[in-house]
């Protein structure tokens, strides 16, 4: 697996985990759990944004790592 495909796979995993946390927050009635899930969701969103920026940079520098979507 190439660096590019590894980074894209990680992005997909982060997006899936963030979606799960958002879903957990919507489903629970426990306000402390809701707050925790929302906080963790936001942290993953920030990580996703940072990794997306890195992927864009790497693909700009090394076009062979670009994955066709």
Biopython code that builds the backbone (N, CA, C, O; Angstrom):
import numpy as np
from Bio.PDB.StructureBuilder import StructureBuilder

atoms = [
    (1, "UNK", "N", (0.851, -1.178, 0.000)),
    (1, "UNK", "CA", (0.000, 0.000, 0.000)),
    (1, "UNK", "C", (0.896, 1.239, 0.000)),
    (1, "UNK", "O", (1.879, 1.295, 0.739)),
    (2, "UNK", "N", (0.563, 2.212, -0.812)),
    (2, "UNK", "CA", (1.378, 3.412, -0.916)),
    (2, "UNK", "C", (1.039, 4.408, 0.192)),
    (2, "UNK", "O", (0.019, 4.278, 0.869)),
    (3, "UNK", "N", (1.892, 5.384, 0.362)),
    (3, "UNK", "CA", (1.652, 6.445, 1.336)),
    (3, "UNK", "C", (0.318, 7.127, 1.044)),
    (3, "UNK", "O", (-0.469, 7.382, 1.956)),
    (4, "UNK", "N", (0.073, 7.416, -0.214)),
    (4, "UNK", "CA", (-1.172, 8.083, -0.597)),
    (4, "UNK", "C", (-2.399, 7.279, -0.228)),
    (4, "UNK", "O", (-3.353, 7.819, 0.332)),
    (5, "UNK", "N", (-2.384, 5.990, -0.535)),
    (5, "UNK", "CA", (-3.557, 5.173, -0.213)),
    (5, "UNK", "C", (-3.699, 4.992, 1.294)),
    (5, "UNK", "O", (-4.820, 4.918, 1.797)),
    (6, "UNK", "N", (-2.593, 4.919, 2.021)),
    (6, "UNK", "CA", (-2.658, 4.841, 3.490)),
    (6, "UNK", "C", (-3.291, 6.092, 4.075)),
    (6, "UNK", "O", (-4.121, 6.005, 4.980)),
    (7, "UNK", "N", (-2.908, 7.248, 3.567)),
    (7, "UNK", "CA", (-3.475, 8.496, 4.088)),
    (7, "UNK", "C", (-4.963, 8.592, 3.762)),
    (7, "UNK", "O", (-5.754, 9.025, 4.599)),
    (8, "UNK", "N", (-5.344, 8.193, 2.558)),
    (8, "UNK", "CA", (-6.765, 8.232, 2.186)),
    (8, "UNK", "C", (-7.581, 7.232, 3.015)),
    (8, "UNK", "O", (-8.718, 7.514, 3.394)),
    (9, "UNK", "N", (-7.003, 6.083, 3.287)),
    (9, "UNK", "CA", (-7.694, 5.093, 4.110)),
    (9, "UNK", "C", (-7.871, 5.639, 5.532)),
    (9, "UNK", "O", (-8.925, 5.448, 6.139)),
    (10, "UNK", "N", (-6.866, 6.305, 6.054)),
    (10, "UNK", "CA", (-6.958, 6.895, 7.383)),
    (10, "UNK", "C", (-8.007, 7.995, 7.416)),
    (10, "UNK", "O", (-8.764, 8.094, 8.381)),
    (11, "UNK", "N", (-8.065, 8.823, 6.377)),
    (11, "UNK", "CA", (-9.107, 9.852, 6.293)),
    (11, "UNK", "C", (-10.497, 9.229, 6.322)),
    (11, "UNK", "O", (-11.385, 9.717, 7.021)),
    (12, "UNK", "N", (-10.681, 8.172, 5.578)),
    (12, "UNK", "CA", (-11.985, 7.497, 5.559)),
    (12, "UNK", "C", (-12.336, 6.944, 6.931)),
    (12, "UNK", "O", (-13.483, 7.035, 7.369)),
    (13, "UNK", "N", (-11.354, 6.374, 7.604)),
    (13, "UNK", "CA", (-11.584, 5.838, 8.945)),
    (13, "UNK", "C", (-11.953, 6.945, 9.925)),
    (13, "UNK", "O", (-12.863, 6.780, 10.737)),
    (14, "UNK", "N", (-11.248, 8.071, 9.851)),
    (14, "UNK", "CA", (-11.559, 9.204, 10.731)),
    (14, "UNK", "C", (-12.967, 9.722, 10.471)),
    (14, "UNK", "O", (-13.702, 10.021, 11.413)),
    (15, "UNK", "N", (-13.343, 9.828, 9.220)),
    (15, "UNK", "CA", (-14.687, 10.300, 8.872)),
    (15, "UNK", "C", (-15.748, 9.348, 9.410)),
    (15, "UNK", "O", (-16.782, 9.786, 9.914)),
    (16, "UNK", "N", (-15.492, 8.040, 9.302)),
    (16, "UNK", "CA", (-16.435, 7.053, 9.813)),
    (16, "UNK", "C", (-16.552, 7.115, 11.328)),
    (16, "UNK", "O", (-17.654, 7.049, 11.874)),
    (17, "UNK", "N", (-15.423, 7.242, 12.004)),
    (17, "UNK", "CA", (-15.444, 7.328, 13.462)),
    (17, "UNK", "C", (-16.152, 8.599, 13.923)),
    (17, "UNK", "O", (-16.912, 8.571, 14.891)),
    (18, "UNK", "N", (-15.907, 9.710, 13.233)),
    (18, "UNK", "CA", (-16.572, 10.969, 13.587)),
    (18, "UNK", "C", (-18.084, 10.842, 13.398)),
    (18, "UNK", "O", (-18.855, 11.328, 14.225)),
    (19, "UNK", "N", (-18.503, 10.199, 12.329)),
    (19, "UNK", "CA", (-19.931, 10.003, 12.079)),
    (19, "UNK", "C", (-20.557, 9.121, 13.162)),
    (19, "UNK", "O", (-21.675, 9.381, 13.607)),
    (20, "UNK", "N", (-19.841, 8.085, 13.584)),
    (20, "UNK", "CA", (-20.342, 7.229, 14.658)),
    (20, "UNK", "C", (-20.509, 8.012, 15.955)),
    (20, "UNK", "O", (-21.522, 7.873, 16.641)),
    (21, "UNK", "N", (-19.526, 8.826, 16.289)),
    (21, "UNK", "CA", (-19.615, 9.612, 17.524)),
    (21, "UNK", "C", (-20.782, 10.588, 17.467)),
    (21, "UNK", "O", (-21.486, 10.776, 18.459)),
    (22, "UNK", "N", (-20.985, 11.202, 16.325)),
    (22, "UNK", "CA", (-22.107, 12.128, 16.170)),
    (22, "UNK", "C", (-23.431, 11.380, 16.346)),
    (22, "UNK", "O", (-24.372, 11.892, 16.953)),
    (23, "UNK", "N", (-23.487, 10.185, 15.814)),
    (23, "UNK", "CA", (-24.681, 9.355, 15.949)),
    (23, "UNK", "C", (-24.917, 8.975, 17.409)),
    (23, "UNK", "O", (-26.049, 9.025, 17.889)),
    (24, "UNK", "N", (-23.854, 8.596, 18.111)),
    (24, "UNK", "CA", (-23.973, 8.262, 19.534)),
    (24, "UNK", "C", (-24.515, 9.452, 20.314)),
    (24, "UNK", "O", (-25.372, 9.294, 21.184)),
    (25, "UNK", "N", (-24.014, 10.643, 20.001)),
    (25, "UNK", "CA", (-24.457, 11.853, 20.707)),
    (25, "UNK", "C", (-25.941, 12.094, 20.488)),
    (25, "UNK", "O", (-26.647, 12.512, 21.406)),
    (26, "UNK", "N", (-26.415, 11.834, 19.284)),
    (26, "UNK", "CA", (-27.830, 12.038, 18.988)),
    (26, "UNK", "C", (-28.723, 10.999, 19.650)),
    (26, "UNK", "O", (-29.876, 11.282, 19.978)),
    (27, "UNK", "N", (-28.192, 9.800, 19.844)),
    (27, "UNK", "CA", (-28.997, 8.694, 20.354)),
    (27, "UNK", "C", (-29.102, 8.635, 21.869)),
    (27, "UNK", "O", (-30.049, 8.055, 22.401)),
    (28, "UNK", "N", (-28.136, 9.231, 22.575)),
    (28, "UNK", "CA", (-28.141, 9.100, 24.031)),
    (28, "UNK", "C", (-28.979, 10.194, 24.694)),
    (28, "UNK", "O", (-29.114, 11.302, 24.176)),
    (29, "UNK", "N", (-29.526, 9.853, 25.832)),
    (29, "UNK", "CA", (-30.252, 10.822, 26.647)),
    (29, "UNK", "C", (-29.363, 11.358, 27.764)),
    (29, "UNK", "O", (-29.684, 12.366, 28.394)),
    (30, "UNK", "N", (-28.248, 10.681, 28.005)),
    (30, "UNK", "CA", (-27.295, 11.064, 29.053)),
    (30, "UNK", "C", (-26.531, 12.311, 28.603)),
    (30, "UNK", "O", (-25.756, 12.261, 27.648)),
    (31, "UNK", "N", (-26.751, 13.413, 29.287)),
    (31, "UNK", "CA", (-26.148, 14.685, 28.879)),
    (31, "UNK", "C", (-24.625, 14.678, 28.998)),
    (31, "UNK", "O", (-23.944, 15.304, 28.186)),
    (32, "UNK", "N", (-24.084, 13.987, 29.986)),
    (32, "UNK", "CA", (-22.623, 13.890, 30.100)),
    (32, "UNK", "C", (-22.040, 13.096, 28.937)),
    (32, "UNK", "O", (-21.011, 13.472, 28.374)),
    (33, "UNK", "N", (-22.694, 12.007, 28.582)),
    (33, "UNK", "CA", (-22.238, 11.200, 27.443)),
    (33, "UNK", "C", (-22.370, 11.996, 26.152)),
    (33, "UNK", "O", (-21.484, 11.955, 25.299)),
    (34, "UNK", "N", (-23.475, 12.719, 26.010)),
    (34, "UNK", "CA", (-23.697, 13.539, 24.815)),
    (34, "UNK", "C", (-22.569, 14.563, 24.659)),
    (34, "UNK", "O", (-22.036, 14.763, 23.568)),
    (35, "UNK", "N", (-22.224, 15.199, 25.766)),
    (35, "UNK", "CA", (-21.144, 16.190, 25.759)),
    (35, "UNK", "C", (-19.809, 15.530, 25.379)),
    (35, "UNK", "O", (-19.043, 16.072, 24.582)),
    (36, "UNK", "N", (-19.549, 14.359, 25.958)),
    (36, "UNK", "CA", (-18.307, 13.637, 25.661)),
    (36, "UNK", "C", (-18.248, 13.253, 24.183)),
    (36, "UNK", "O", (-17.224, 13.463, 23.533)),
    (37, "UNK", "N", (-19.344, 12.688, 23.642)),
    (37, "UNK", "CA", (-19.363, 12.282, 22.239)),
    (37, "UNK", "C", (-19.179, 13.487, 21.311)),
    (37, "UNK", "O", (-18.453, 13.404, 20.320)),
    (38, "UNK", "N", (-19.830, 14.589, 21.629)),
    (38, "UNK", "CA", (-19.688, 15.789, 20.808)),
    (38, "UNK", "C", (-18.260, 16.327, 20.851)),
    (38, "UNK", "O", (-17.726, 16.774, 19.837)),
    (39, "UNK", "N", (-17.651, 16.280, 22.029)),
    (39, "UNK", "CA", (-16.266, 16.731, 22.168)),
    (39, "UNK", "C", (-15.332, 15.849, 21.351)),
    (39, "UNK", "O", (-14.462, 16.348, 20.638)),
    (40, "UNK", "N", (-15.516, 14.541, 21.456)),
    (40, "UNK", "CA", (-14.669, 13.613, 20.700)),
    (40, "UNK", "C", (-14.910, 13.762, 19.199)),
    (40, "UNK", "O", (-13.971, 13.666, 18.409)),
    (41, "UNK", "N", (-16.149, 13.993, 18.806)),
    (41, "UNK", "CA", (-16.471, 14.233, 17.400)),
    (41, "UNK", "C", (-15.713, 15.447, 16.882)),
    (41, "UNK", "O", (-15.135, 15.410, 15.796)),
    (42, "UNK", "N", (-15.717, 16.524, 17.666)),
    (42, "UNK", "CA", (-15.025, 17.745, 17.247)),
    (42, "UNK", "C", (-13.520, 17.516, 17.138)),
    (42, "UNK", "O", (-12.876, 18.028, 16.222)),
    (43, "UNK", "N", (-12.964, 16.755, 18.063)),
    (43, "UNK", "CA", (-11.532, 16.447, 17.997)),
    (43, "UNK", "C", (-11.197, 15.671, 16.726)),
    (43, "UNK", "O", (-10.196, 15.953, 16.067)),
    (44, "UNK", "N", (-12.033, 14.698, 16.385)),
    (44, "UNK", "CA", (-11.793, 13.939, 15.155)),
    (44, "UNK", "C", (-11.963, 14.813, 13.921)),
    (44, "UNK", "O", (-11.232, 14.651, 12.944)),
    (45, "UNK", "N", (-12.913, 15.731, 13.952)),
    (45, "UNK", "CA", (-13.091, 16.655, 12.831)),
    (45, "UNK", "C", (-11.824, 17.500, 12.649)),
    (45, "UNK", "O", (-11.396, 17.738, 11.519)),
    (46, "UNK", "N", (-11.231, 17.947, 13.747)),
    (46, "UNK", "CA", (-9.997, 18.727, 13.669)),
    (46, "UNK", "C", (-8.847, 17.890, 13.129)),
    (46, "UNK", "O", (-8.066, 18.363, 12.304)),
    (47, "UNK", "N", (-8.739, 16.648, 13.591)),
    (47, "UNK", "CA", (-7.697, 15.755, 13.077)),
    (47, "UNK", "C", (-7.898, 15.506, 11.587)),
    (47, "UNK", "O", (-6.939, 15.502, 10.814)),
    (48, "UNK", "N", (-9.145, 15.299, 11.192)),
    (48, "UNK", "CA", (-9.469, 15.057, 9.791)),
    (48, "UNK", "C", (-9.053, 16.253, 8.928)),
    (48, "UNK", "O", (-8.470, 16.087, 7.856)),
    (49, "UNK", "N", (-9.359, 17.445, 9.411)),
    (49, "UNK", "CA", (-8.981, 18.656, 8.673)),
    (49, "UNK", "C", (-7.463, 18.751, 8.525)),
    (49, "UNK", "O", (-6.958, 19.046, 7.441)),
    (50, "UNK", "N", (-6.737, 18.500, 9.619)),
    (50, "UNK", "CA", (-5.272, 18.562, 9.570)),
    (50, "UNK", "C", (-4.695, 17.521, 8.620)),
    (50, "UNK", "O", (-3.786, 17.812, 7.842)),
    (51, "UNK", "N", (-5.231, 16.305, 8.690)),
    (51, "UNK", "CA", (-4.736, 15.251, 7.800)),
    (51, "UNK", "C", (-5.089, 15.554, 6.351)),
    (51, "UNK", "O", (-4.277, 15.307, 5.459)),
    (52, "UNK", "N", (-6.283, 16.084, 6.097)),
    (52, "UNK", "CA", (-6.686, 16.463, 4.744)),
    (52, "UNK", "C", (-5.714, 17.501, 4.181)),
    (52, "UNK", "O", (-5.311, 17.412, 3.021)),
    (53, "UNK", "N", (-5.338, 18.489, 5.006)),
    (53, "UNK", "CA", (-4.371, 19.493, 4.571)),
    (53, "UNK", "C", (-3.031, 18.846, 4.229)),
    (53, "UNK", "O", (-2.385, 19.226, 3.253)),
    (54, "UNK", "N", (-2.619, 17.877, 5.028)),
    (54, "UNK", "CA", (-1.356, 17.184, 4.772)),
    (54, "UNK", "C", (-1.447, 16.372, 3.476)),
    (54, "UNK", "O", (-0.514, 16.374, 2.672)),
    (55, "UNK", "N", (-2.558, 15.688, 3.280)),
    (55, "UNK", "CA", (-2.754, 14.910, 2.051)),
    (55, "UNK", "C", (-2.671, 15.831, 0.838)),
    (55, "UNK", "O", (-2.000, 15.516, -0.144)),
    (56, "UNK", "N", (-3.350, 16.960, 0.911)),
    (56, "UNK", "CA", (-3.314, 17.910, -0.202)),
    (56, "UNK", "C", (-1.899, 18.391, -0.472)),
    (56, "UNK", "O", (-1.496, 18.525, -1.628)),
    (57, "UNK", "N", (-1.145, 18.651, 0.584)),
    (57, "UNK", "CA", (0.242, 19.094, 0.425)),
    (57, "UNK", "C", (1.082, 17.998, -0.232)),
    (57, "UNK", "O", (1.802, 18.253, -1.198)),
    (58, "UNK", "N", (0.983, 16.775, 0.301)),
    (58, "UNK", "CA", (1.778, 15.661, -0.233)),
    (58, "UNK", "C", (1.422, 15.402, -1.688)),
    (58, "UNK", "O", (2.309, 15.191, -2.516)),
    (59, "UNK", "N", (0.130, 15.417, -2.009)),
    (59, "UNK", "CA", (-0.270, 15.176, -3.392)),
    (59, "UNK", "C", (0.204, 16.296, -4.314)),
    (59, "UNK", "O", (0.481, 16.062, -5.490)),
    (60, "UNK", "N", (0.294, 17.508, -3.778)),
    (60, "UNK", "CA", (0.820, 18.609, -4.578)),
    (60, "UNK", "C", (2.305, 18.465, -4.844)),
    (60, "UNK", "O", (2.792, 18.819, -5.917)),
    (61, "UNK", "N", (3.026, 17.938, -3.853)),
    (61, "UNK", "CA", (4.464, 17.755, -3.986)),
    (61, "UNK", "C", (4.829, 16.474, -4.734)),
    (61, "UNK", "O", (5.812, 16.427, -5.474)),
    (62, "UNK", "N", (4.014, 15.436, -4.524)),
    (62, "UNK", "CA", (4.274, 14.123, -5.094)),
    (62, "UNK", "C", (3.000, 13.614, -5.797)),
    (62, "UNK", "O", (2.249, 12.824, -5.225)),
    (63, "UNK", "N", (2.767, 14.060, -7.014)),
    (63, "UNK", "CA", (1.518, 13.720, -7.727)),
    (63, "UNK", "C", (1.258, 12.206, -7.847)),
    (63, "UNK", "O", (0.110, 11.795, -8.015)),
    (64, "UNK", "N", (2.287, 11.394, -7.765)),
    (64, "UNK", "CA", (2.070, 9.945, -7.873)),
    (64, "UNK", "C", (1.285, 9.396, -6.689)),
    (64, "UNK", "O", (0.779, 8.276, -6.761)),
    (65, "UNK", "N", (1.170, 10.162, -5.591)),
    (65, "UNK", "CA", (0.387, 9.728, -4.423)),
    (65, "UNK", "C", (-1.090, 10.112, -4.534)),
    (65, "UNK", "O", (-1.887, 9.762, -3.663)),
    (66, "UNK", "N", (-1.454, 10.817, -5.583)),
    (66, "UNK", "CA", (-2.842, 11.222, -5.758)),
    (66, "UNK", "C", (-3.697, 9.994, -6.041)),
    (66, "UNK", "O", (-3.361, 9.155, -6.877)),
    (67, "UNK", "N", (-4.804, 9.915, -5.323)),
    (67, "UNK", "CA", (-5.755, 8.812, -5.488)),
    (67, "UNK", "C", (-6.959, 9.364, -6.241)),
    (67, "UNK", "O", (-7.557, 10.356, -5.825)),
    (68, "UNK", "N", (-7.310, 8.721, -7.344)),
    (68, "UNK", "CA", (-8.489, 9.148, -8.100)),
    (68, "UNK", "C", (-9.731, 8.798, -7.293)),
    (68, "UNK", "O", (-9.907, 7.656, -6.870)),
    (69, "UNK", "N", (-10.592, 9.792, -7.083)),
    (69, "UNK", "CA", (-11.817, 9.583, -6.294)),
    (69, "UNK", "C", (-12.957, 9.214, -7.196)),
    (69, "UNK", "O", (-14.073, 8.997, -6.723)),
]
sb = StructureBuilder()
sb.init_structure("model")
sb.init_model(0)
sb.init_chain("A")
sb.init_seg("    ")
for serial, (resi, resn, name, xyz) in enumerate(atoms, 1):
    if name == "N":
        sb.init_residue(resn, " ", resi, " ")
    sb.init_atom(name, np.array(xyz, "f"), 0.0, 1.0, " ", f" {name:<3s}", serial, name[0])
structure = sb.get_structure()
